[in-house]
Amino acid sequence: MTTKLSGSLRMFMGAAIVLAVIIAGFLNRSAWLILLATPAFTALYALGKWDRWKLAWRSGGLKMILLSILVTMPIQLILVSVFFLFGLGASMLVGASTGLQVLTSADLVTAAVMFVFSVALAGFINVLEARSAGEAQVSVPAAVLSGKGQTRNADEEVELNIDPTPLTLQSFYVSPGYWKADALEDAMEGRGKPVVKKADAASEDDIAATEARLGFKLPEGLRDLYKVMDGGYVGWMYVPLKADPGPFYDDWRGAFSIDYSQLHSLKNLRTVKDLYEDFTDDPDEMPVNADKLVVLQARYQDMTLLDYSYGLEARVWLVDFDEGPKQSKDIQFPDFDSFFVELRREYPEKLTTGDRLLAYRKKPIGEYMPAQQPSEFWGSDPHVFANIAGSRKDGSEPKKKADDNLIAKTQTRLGVTLPSALVALWRYRNGGALAARHFQTSKAGEPYAEAELPKQLMPMEYFTTLADLSDRITWPDDELPLREKHAGAERLVILQYRKNEALLLDYRQSETMPSLLLVNDIVKDPLADAVRIDSFDILLEGLRPWKSAS
C-alpha cells in the first residue's frame, strides 16, 4: 500500500537515477555506461513491481524470473540509452561536447553506486509499503483472512483477500462476455438498423442438442448455469488447494482460466481432442483420454475440464497441460457440484480517503478553470463508434467537435435541452475516451465510496432515448422491452451503453436540470438501484482523473 513517504521516495529515486544517466551523457562519459546502468534500471523496475515478480516466482520459479528479466532488460536498456543520448545532445547544443571518453574506474564505481542505491532504497520502500498493507489488514476479520473461518495472525501479508461467501446461480456470471454479440450495442451503433435480440439463457432444447453433439450429458449444476445465461464472463475465480487455505497465492488455484475468465457458450463446448486437432495431428502430443475431456474454458493449455474418463458422471479437472498433468497446481473434483461449492472471488478493492486518494488522483474537474476542464475530462482515443464509422468510409463518421448545428439537431431529435456543462465538453471533443472517471459518492463521515464512469462517452450523433433504443430491437418473447421495463423511458437519454452498463441523463423530474444515472445492468436492474448524481455540474465538481502512481 503506497504511503505519502513511500510515494515521495519512489519519485525521488526515479528522478535521481534518471538524472544521473542524463548527467553522464552531458559530461560525455563512456557509452559503456549505458550497458552498466541497465541493471540498476532493471532492479528499480522489478522492485517497483515486487508483487508481480513474487507471483512470477511462485508460478514458474527461476525459469519464469529469468524469462521476465530477458523481457525487461532490453526495454530498460532502451530507456537508459534515451536518457544518455538526451544528456549528450544537450551538451552538443550548449557547445560543451568534447567527445565520448573511454571507460574508467570512475564509471564502474558510478554504475555500482547506482545499482546499490536503487536496490537499497527500493527495498526500503517495499518494506514501508508491506508494513502499511499489514496495518491496513488488521481490521479484516479472521474469517476473511483464512477463507474458512479459522483464526490467523492479522499481521500476515494478504496476497489474496478471498471472500468466503459461496457463489450462487445468480452471482456466478459477471456479464454476457466481451466477445458475445450485444443487441443493444448493435442497435445503438446502427442508428435505425433493425436488431433481433437473442435470449440470454439457453433453452432445454439447446442443452439437449449440445449433449447429443458431444455425446455426454452435462452435470445438472452446469445445466442450471446455462439456463441462467448461455456462457459468459465470470470474473477471476479461485478454488482452494488445501483444507485450510490462507490468503496466499500458493494456497489457491485459478479457475476458468484467470484473465480469460469465461465459461464457454454451449456452441463453443468442445473436447480436448477437437481443440488439439486444430494445431497438431501428432498422437503423441494428445493428452490421455482427450476425447473424453470437455473444455469449459481454456487459456492455451490451462484448462477447466469436464472429465468423463471415469464414467457417465463427469469430474471437474483444472489442469495446465503445458506444465504436465502432475504439477502441484492441478486439482480434480469428484463432480461439478463439489467444484462449484468451492469457487470463490476476491473481495472488491476498497479505497480510502487517505494516502491512496492523494497519491493517485488529481483534483476534481470542477476545480480547474472552465477553459481547462475539457482537456482534463477527455482522454485521447476516439469512441469505438467513430472508429467503426470511419472504417466504412461512407460519410457517416461523426464530427470531431460538436458545433451549433449538431447541438441544435441533437436537442430537437431528443426533445430535450442538454446541460450547458455537457455541451461545453462536447464542443471540445465529440465523444471518446475519458481521462476523468472517478466520482466520490460517500458523504462526510462515511467510509470512502465512489462510482466509476464508463471508459468512453458517445458522440452526439449517437445520443438516443431509452425508448427509441428499445424500439429498434425485436425482443425475445420472454423478455420485457426496455420501454416497458423502465417508466419514462422516452425521457431518459443514453450518453453511453456498453455490455448492459449505461450512463443516462434523466429528464423525468425536470426538463431543464436532468440528473445522471449510472446503471450497472440496464436490462435487469431497476433504475431505483442506479447511482444517481443530481446534475452534470455536480458530476464535474467531484469527478477526478486517474493519475499513475509512478
C-alpha positions in Angstrom: 0.0 0.0 0.0 1.5 3.3 -1.1 2.0 5.9 1.6 3.0 9.6 1.4 6.6 8.7 2.4 7.0 5.7 0.1 5.4 7.6 -2.8 7.8 10.6 -2.3 10.8 8.2 -2.1 9.7 6.5 -5.3 9.6 9.8 -7.1 12.9 10.8 -5.7 14.6 7.5 -6.5 13.3 7.6 -10.1 14.3 11.2 -10.7 17.8 10.6 -9.1 18.7 7.6 -11.3 17.3 9.2 -14.5 19.2 12.4 -13.7 22.4 10.5 -13.1 22.3 9.0 -16.6 21.4 12.3 -18.2 24.4 14.0 -16.4 26.7 11.2 -17.5 25.6 11.8 -21.1 26.1 15.6 -20.7 29.6 15.0 -19.3 30.4 12.8 -22.3 31.2 9.8 -20.2 31.8 6.4 -21.9 28.9 4.9 -23.8 29.6 1.7 -21.9 27.8 3.4 -19.0 24.5 2.7 -20.9 25.1 -1.1 -20.5 26.4 -0.7 -17.0 23.5 1.3 -15.8 20.8 -1.0 -17.3 20.9 -3.5 -14.3 20.1 -0.6 -11.9 17.1 0.4 -14.0 16.0 -3.2 -14.2 16.3 -3.6 -10.5 14.4 -0.4 -10.0 11.6 -1.6 -12.3 11.5 -5.1 -10.7 11.3 -3.8 -7.1 8.6 -1.4 -8.2 6.5 -4.4 -9.4 7.5 -6.6 -6.5 4.2 -8.3 -6.1 4.2 -9.4 -9.7 7.7 -10.7 -9.5 6.7 -12.7 -6.4 3.8 -14.2 -8.3 6.1 -15.0 -11.2 8.4 -16.8 -8.8 5.6 -18.8 -7.3 4.1 -19.7 -10.7 7.3 -20.5 -12.6 10.3 -20.4 -10.3 13.7 -19.4 -11.5 12.8 -20.1 -15.1 9.9 -17.6 -15.0 12.2 -15.0 -13.3 14.9 -15.4 -15.9 12.4 -15.1 -18.8 10.9 -12.0 -17.2 14.4 -10.4 -16.9 15.1 -11.3 -20.5 12.0 -9.3 -21.5 12.5 -6.4 -19.1 16.2 -5.8 -19.5 16.2 -4.8 -23.3 13.4 -2.3 -22.5 15.4 -0.8 -19.7 18.4 -0.7 -22.0 16.5 1.4 -24.5 15.3 3.7 -21.7 18.9 4.2 -20.4 20.1 4.9 -24.0 17.4 7.6 -24.5 18.3 9.4 -21.3 22.0 9.2 -22.0 21.6 10.5 -25.5 19.3 13.3 -24.2 22.2 14.4 -22.0 24.7 14.0 -24.8 22.5 16.0 -27.2 22.1 18.8 -24.6 25.9 19.1 -24.3 26.2 19.4 -28.0 23.5 22.1 -28.1 25.4 24.3 -25.5 28.8 23.6 -27.0 30.1 21.6 -24.1 30.7 18.4 -26.0 34.3 17.1 -26.0 33.6 13.6 -27.5 32.9 10.4 -25.7 35.5 9.4 -23.2 37.0 5.9 -22.6 35.7 3.7 -19.8 37.3 4.4 -16.5 37.2 3.0 -13.0 35.1 6.1 -12.0 32.4 4.9 -14.5 32.4 1.4 -12.9 32.1 2.9 -9.5 29.2 5.2 -10.7 27.3 2.2 -12.1 27.9 0.2 -9.0 26.7 3.0 -6.7 23.6 3.5 -8.9 22.8 -0.2 -8.6 23.3 -0.4 -4.8 21.4 2.8 -4.3 18.4 1.6 -6.4 18.2 -1.8 -4.7 18.6 -0.5 -1.2 16.1 2.4 -1.5 13.6 0.3 -3.4 13.9 -2.5 -0.8 13.3 0.1 2.0 10.2 1.4 0.1 8.8 -2.1 -0.3 9.3 -2.7 3.5 7.4 0.5 4.2 4.5 -0.4 1.9 4.3 -4.0 3.2 4.1 -2.7 6.7 1.4 -0.2 5.7 -0.5 -3.1 4.0 -0.2 -5.2 7.1 -1.6 -2.4 9.3 -4.5 -1.9 6.8 -5.4 -5.6 7.2 -5.6 -5.6 11.0 -9.3 -4.7 10.8 -10.1 -7.6 8.4 -12.0 -10.4 10.1 -10.0 -13.6 10.7 -12.7 -15.5 8.7 -11.8 -13.3 5.7 -8.1 -13.9 6.0 -8.5 -17.7 6.1 -11.5 -18.1 3.8 -12.6 -20.9 6.1 -13.3 -19.1 9.4 -10.0 -20.2 11.0 -8.1 -17.7 13.2 -5.0 -16.3 11.6 -2.4 -13.7 12.6 -3.7 -10.3 11.5 -0.1 -9.2 10.7 0.1 -11.8 7.9 0.6 -10.3 4.4 -2.6 -10.7 2.5 -1.9 -11.6 -1.1 -5.4 -12.9 -1.9 -8.2 -11.3 0.0 -10.7 -14.1 -0.6 -14.4 -13.5 0.0 -15.6 -16.7 1.9 -19.2 -16.3 0.5 -20.2 -19.2 -1.8 -21.3 -18.4 -5.3 -24.9 -18.8 -6.4 -26.6 -19.3 -9.8 -27.4 -15.6 -9.7 -23.9 -14.4 -8.7 -21.8 -16.7 -11.0 -21.8 -14.5 -14.1 -20.4 -11.0 -14.2 -21.5 -10.1 -17.7 -22.5 -11.8 -21.0 -18.9 -11.7 -22.2 -16.8 -9.3 -24.1 -17.0 -11.1 -27.5 -20.7 -12.1 -27.3 -23.0 -10.2 -29.7 -24.8 -7.4 -27.9 -28.1 -6.5 -29.4 -28.4 -3.2 -27.5 -24.9 -2.1 -28.6 -25.6 -3.1 -32.2 -28.9 -1.0 -32.1 -27.0 2.0 -30.6 -24.3 1.9 -33.3 -26.7 1.0 -36.2 -28.9 4.1 -35.7 -32.0 2.7 -37.3 -30.9 -0.8 -38.4 -33.4 -3.4 -37.1 -31.8 -5.7 -34.5 -33.1 -9.1 -33.2 -32.1 -9.8 -29.6 -31.5 -13.4 -28.7 -32.4 -14.8 -25.4 -29.5 -14.7 -22.9 -30.4 -18.1 -21.4 -30.1 -21.4 -23.1 -33.2 -23.5 -23.5 -33.6 -27.1 -22.6 -33.5 -27.9 -26.4 -30.3 -26.0 -26.8 -28.7 -28.0 -23.9 -30.0 -31.3 -25.3 -28.6 -30.6 -28.8 -25.2 -29.8 -27.3 -25.2 -33.1 -25.3 -26.1 -35.0 -28.4 -23.2 -33.3 -30.3 -20.7 -34.0 -27.6 -22.0 -37.5 -26.7 -22.1 -36.6 -22.9 -24.8 -35.5 -20.5 -23.8 -32.2 -18.8 -23.9 -32.1 -15.0 -27.2 -30.7 -13.6 -25.5 -27.8 -11.9 -23.9 -26.8 -15.1 -27.2 -27.2 -17.0 -28.7 -24.8 -14.4 -26.0 -22.2 -15.1 -26.7 -22.4 -18.9 -30.4 -21.8 -18.1 -29.4 -18.5 -16.5 -27.0 -17.5 -19.3 -25.5 -19.3 -22.2 -22.0 -18.8 -21.1 -20.2 -15.5 -20.4 -17.7 -13.7 -18.3 -17.4 -14.9 -14.8 -14.5 -12.8 -13.4 -11.4 -14.0 -11.6 -12.3 -17.2 -9.5 -10.3 -19.4 -7.3 -10.6 -22.8 -5.7 -8.6 -23.9 -2.6 -5.7 -26.2 -2.9 -5.7 -27.3 0.8 -8.2 -27.8 3.6 -7.4 -24.5 5.4 -6.2 -22.1 2.7 -4.6 -18.9 3.8 -4.6 -15.5 1.9 -1.7 -16.6 -0.3 -1.4 -17.4 -4.0 0.2 -20.8 -3.2 -3.0 -21.9 -1.3 -5.4 -21.2 -4.2 -5.7 -22.2 -7.9 -7.3 -20.0 -10.5 -10.4 -21.4 -12.2 -11.9 -20.7 -15.6 -8.5 -19.6 -16.9 -7.8 -16.5 -14.9 -7.5 -13.3 -17.1 -9.8 -15.0 -19.7 -12.4 -15.9 -17.1 -15.1 -17.2 -19.3 -17.5 -20.1 -19.3 -17.8 -21.2 -23.0 -21.2 -20.9 -24.6 -22.9 -24.2 -25.5 -21.9 -23.9 -29.2 -18.3 -23.5 -28.2 -18.0 -26.6 -26.0 -15.5 -29.0 -27.5 -13.4 -31.9 -26.4 -9.7 -31.6 -25.8 -9.2 -33.8 -28.8 -11.1 -31.4 -31.0 -9.1 -28.5 -29.6 -5.7 -30.2 -30.2 -6.6 -31.2 -33.7 -6.7 -27.5 -34.6 -2.9 -27.4 -34.4 -1.5 -30.9 -34.3 -2.1 -34.3 -35.8 0.7 -36.0 -33.7 -1.0 -38.6 -31.4 2.0 -38.3 -29.0 1.1 -34.7 -28.3 -2.5 -35.6 -27.4 -3.4 -35.8 -23.7 -4.7 -39.2 -22.5 -8.4 -39.6 -22.9 -8.6 -36.3 -24.8 -11.9 -37.4 -26.5 -13.5 -37.7 -23.0 -12.4 -34.3 -21.7 -14.9 -31.4 -22.4 -13.3 -27.9 -22.3 -15.3 -25.4 -20.3 -12.6 -22.8 -20.7 -9.0 -22.8 -21.9 -6.2 -20.3 -21.9 -3.6 -22.0 -24.1 -3.0 -25.3 -22.2 -4.5 -24.1 -18.9 -8.0 -25.6 -18.9 -11.1 -26.2 -16.8 -12.5 -29.5 -18.0 -15.3 -32.0 -17.5 -13.6 -35.4 -17.2 -15.8 -38.3 -18.4 -13.0 -40.8 -18.5 -14.3 -42.3 -15.2 -17.8 -42.9 -16.3 -21.1 -41.1 -17.0 -20.8 -38.7 -14.1 -18.3 -36.0 -15.0 -15.5 -35.0 -12.7 -14.1 -31.5 -12.9 -10.4 -31.1 -13.6 -8.3 -28.0 -13.5 -5.1 -28.7 -15.4 -2.3 -26.9 -17.2 -1.1 -29.5 -19.8 1.9 -27.2 -20.7 3.2 -28.0 -17.2 2.3 -31.6 -17.2 -0.6 -33.4 -15.5 1.3 -33.9 -12.2 2.2 -30.3 -11.4 1.1 -29.1 -7.9 -1.5 -26.6 -9.1 -3.7 -29.2 -10.8 -6.7 -30.3 -8.9 -9.7 -32.6 -9.5 -13.2 -32.6 -8.0 -15.5 -35.7 -7.9 -18.4 -33.8 -9.5 -19.5 -30.4 -10.7 -21.4 -29.6 -7.5 -18.3 -30.2 -5.4 -16.3 -27.9 -7.7 -19.0 -25.1 -7.7 -19.3 -25.0 -3.9 -15.6 -24.3 -3.6 -15.5 -21.4 -6.1 -14.6 -18.0 -4.5 -13.8 -14.5 -5.7 -11.6 -11.8 -4.1 -13.2 -9.0 -2.1 -13.5 -5.9 -4.3 -10.8 -3.4 -3.5 -11.9 -0.6 -1.2 -10.5 2.8 -1.5 -9.9 5.1 1.5 -9.8 8.9 1.7 -6.2 8.8 2.9 -2.9 8.3 1.2 -4.1 6.4 -1.8 -6.6 9.0 -2.9 -4.0 11.8 -2.5 -1.3 9.8 -4.3 -3.3 8.6 -7.2 -5.8 11.3 -8.0 -5.6 14.8 -9.4 -8.0 17.5 -8.2 -11.7 17.3 -9.4 -12.5 18.6 -12.8 -14.7 21.3 -11.3 -11.7 22.9 -9.6 -10.0 23.7 -12.9 -10.7 26.9 -14.8 -13.5 26.3 -17.3 -11.1 26.5 -20.3 -9.0 23.7 -18.8 -11.8 21.3 -17.9 -12.4 19.7 -21.3 -8.7 18.7 -21.7 -8.8 17.2 -18.1 -12.1 15.4 -18.8 -11.3 13.7 -22.1 -8.7 11.1 -22.9 -7.0 10.9 -26.3 -8.8 8.0 -28.0 -11.9 8.4 -30.2 -15.1 6.5 -29.4 -15.4 3.0 -30.9 -18.5 4.0 -32.9 -16.4 6.8 -34.5 -13.7 4.2 -35.5 -16.4 1.9 -36.9 -18.0 4.7 -38.9 -14.6 5.9 -40.2 -13.7 2.4 -41.4 -16.9 2.3 -43.6 -15.9 5.5 -45.5 -19.5 6.2 -46.3 -19.7 9.7 -44.8 -21.3 8.5 -41.5 -18.3 9.4 -39.4 -19.3 11.7 -36.5 -17.9 15.2 -36.3 -14.6 15.7 -34.3 -16.3 18.5 -32.3 -19.9 19.3 -31.7 -20.9 22.6 -33.4 -24.0 24.7 -33.2 -25.8 22.8 -35.9 -25.1 19.3 -34.4 -26.1 20.5 -30.9 -29.4 22.0 -32.2 -30.2 18.9 -34.3 -29.5 16.6 -31.4 -31.7 18.6 -29.0 -34.5 18.7 -31.5 -34.3 15.0 -32.2 -34.3 14.1 -28.5 -36.8 16.8 -27.5 -34.6 18.0 -24.6 -32.2 20.8 -23.7 -28.7 19.3 -23.0 -26.9 20.6 -19.9 -24.6 23.6 -20.7 -21.7 21.9 -19.0 -22.1 18.8 -21.2 -22.4 20.9 -24.3 -19.1 22.8 -23.5 -17.3 19.4 -23.2 -18.7 18.1 -26.5 -17.7 21.3 -28.3 -14.1 20.5 -27.3 -14.4 16.8 -28.4 -17.4 15.0 -29.7 -17.2 11.9 -27.5 -14.4 9.4 -26.9 -12.3 8.0 -24.1 -12.5 9.6 -20.6 -9.5 10.7 -18.5 -11.8 11.5 -15.6 -14.0 8.6 -14.4 -14.0 8.5 -10.6 -16.7 10.3 -8.6 -16.9 10.2 -4.8 -20.4 9.1 -3.7 -19.9 9.0 0.1 -20.7 11.9 2.4 -18.6 13.4 5.2 -18.1 10.9 8.0 -18.9 7.8 5.8 -16.3 5.3 4.6 -14.9 6.2 1.2 -17.1 5.1 -1.7 -17.1 6.1 -5.4 -18.7 5.5 -8.7 -16.8 4.8 -11.9 -18.0 6.2 -15.2 -17.7 4.3 -18.4 -14.4 4.3 -20.3 -16.0 6.2 -23.2 -18.9 8.5 -23.9 -20.7 8.6 -27.2 -20.6 11.3 -29.9 -23.8 13.4 -30.0 -24.8 11.7 -33.3 -25.5 8.5 -31.3 -27.4 10.1 -28.3 -30.8 8.5 -28.2 -33.6 7.9 -25.7 -34.0 4.6 -23.9 -37.5 4.3 -25.5 -36.1 4.8 -29.0 -33.3 2.2 -28.4 -35.9 -0.2 -27.2 -38.0 0.3 -30.3 -35.0 -0.6 -32.6 -34.9 -4.1 -31.1 -37.1 -7.2 -31.6 -37.2 -8.6 -28.1 -37.5 -12.3 -27.2 -41.0 -13.4 -26.2 -40.0 -13.9 -22.5 -38.1 -10.6 -22.2 -39.7 -7.2 -21.4 -38.6 -4.4 -23.8 -36.8 -1.6 -22.1 -39.6 0.9 -23.0 -42.0 -1.2 -20.8 -39.5 -2.1 -18.1 -38.4 1.4 -17.3 -41.1 4.1 -16.7 -40.5 7.3 -18.5 -38.0 5.7 -21.0 -38.7 8.5 -23.5 -37.2 11.0 -21.0 -34.0 9.0 -20.4 -31.2 10.0 -22.8 -28.3 7.5 -23.2 -24.8 9.0 -23.1 -23.1 5.6 -23.2 -24.0 1.9 -23.3 -21.6 -1.0 -23.1 -22.3 -4.6 -22.0 -25.5 -3.7 -20.1 -23.9 -0.8 -18.3 -25.3 2.6 -19.1 -25.0 6.3 -18.3 -28.2 8.2 -18.7 -29.5 11.8 -18.5 -32.7 11.6 -16.5 -35.3 14.2 -17.5 -38.2 12.6 -15.7 -38.2 15.0 -12.8 -37.0 18.2 -14.6 -36.9 19.3 -18.2 -34.1 21.8 -17.6 -31.9 20.2 -14.8 -31.5 16.5 -15.6 -29.8 14.2 -13.1 -27.4 11.4 -14.2 -28.0 7.7 -13.6 -25.1 5.2 -13.6 -26.8 1.8 -14.2 -24.9 -1.4 -13.7 -27.4 -3.6 -15.8 -29.9 -1.7 -17.8 -31.7 -4.9 -18.8 -32.1 -6.5 -15.4 -31.7 -3.8 -12.7 -34.4 -1.3 -11.6 -33.4 2.3 -12.1 -34.0 2.8 -8.4 -30.8 0.9 -7.7 -28.7 3.1 -10.0 -26.1 5.6 -8.7 -27.8 9.0 -9.0 -25.8 12.2 -9.5 -28.1 15.3 -9.2 -26.7 17.2 -12.1 -23.9 17.4 -14.7 -22.4 20.3 -12.8 -22.3 18.3 -9.6 -20.6 15.5 -11.5 -17.8 17.7 -12.6 -17.4 19.1 -9.1 -16.4 15.7 -7.8 -15.1 13.9 -10.9 -11.4 13.0 -10.6 -9.0 11.9 -13.3 -6.8 8.8 -12.6 -3.1 9.6 -12.2 -0.4 7.0 -12.4 1.3 6.3 -9.1 4.7 6.3 -10.7 
